[in-house]
Amino acid sequence: MNNKKKWLLILLLVVGLVLTVAVTAIVSINNSDTVNGDSSTNDNVQSNEAETDRQNDNAMPSSHIIDNVPVIKQESPLNAGCETYACTMLLQSQGIDMDQFEFANEYLVQKPIYCSGGENWYGPDMDSAYVGEIEWGYGVNSPAMGKFMNQMLTDKGSEKRAQVLSNVELEQLCKGYIANDIPVMIWATTNMQEPYVMRIWSINYVDEEISDAQIGDAEQWLQNEHCLVLIGYDELNYYFADSVAGDVSVFDKETVKIRYEELDMQAIVVK
């Protein structure tokens, strides 16, 4: 082999060695980046798991019962005053000095319902006033009760206010209020019996401040309508301060959900 060919061969060998070293270095760097990338991903997963654990720590407890809500038995002369009794239990639990008789006599707006011509009935909008007289009447809805309760709270010098809630799921009421020791008035039925339309009438009274009803609109009352104070829950049941029972009543969640929805998902909190 002459010297020219010998030096060419040596040059090729050197170039090949350099290329081999360079390729090895590049692969090493890429592997390092991949490992670092996996480590970063693992850190993010651990961070997300830690956040989930933190959220679970702050999650709604599986059961809770508020123990400072009085239970007042519904009786004469306020035989049909379940909303007034629920209001009284709720306000007394918030430290308001009042009773059911004061509320019924001074704050509950009651409007008559009557029959004319033997078949045509007339009466107030239930969002605006109590229908009939509290000794025997039909009831009242949350917008009117919220207004009456706030009038009393103002007269009592309280800074607390009744807040009317519409279409809020029971689970959300429990998470937002019951779990934080805030009782909630809700509309459902007596002993969670099935409701049915007992009376329909033509509206002759509307409080335009709180209702969109019009004079002449049809209004109806559901037999078994009842107002209670939701005070607790567990995995299977809801717990109520119940004026009809004169005690704490316990009903299964699914039945309460159905009755609550049938009464238009009405609720009131005071805070």
NORRA-V430028 format. One line per field, one symbol per residue. psi: psi as a letter, one per 30 degrees, with the letter a starting at -180 (. if undefined). burial: b if it has 9 or more other C-alpha atoms within 8 Angstrom, else e. A space follows every 50 residues. Layout:
psi=???
burial=???
This chain:
psi=kleeeeeeeeeeeeeeeeeeeeeeeeeeeeeeeeeeeeeeeeeeeeeeee eeeeeeeglklflkkkggjlkkkklkghegheeeeeeeeeeefggkjlle eeeeeffjjkklklkkgffkkkalkffflkjakfffaeakleeeeeeeee eeeeffgkflkkkkkkhkkeeeeeefeefghjlkklkblkghlklljekk lkkgkkjfffkglkkflkllkkkgkkkljkfllafflkkkjjeefglkkk kkeeeeeeeeefgghklklk.
burial=eeeeebeeeeeeeeeeeeeeeeeeeeeeeeeeeeeeeeeeeeeeeeeeee eeeeeeeeeeeeebbbeebebbbbeeebbbbbbbbbbbbbbbbeebebeb ebbbeebbebbbbebeeeebbbbbbbbbbbbbbbbbbbbbbbbbbbbbbb bbbbeeebeebbbbbeebeeeebbbebbbeebbbbbbbbbebeebebeeb bbbbbbbeebbeeebeeebbbbebbbbbbbbbbbeebbbbbbbbbbbbbe bbbebbbebbbbbebbbbbbe
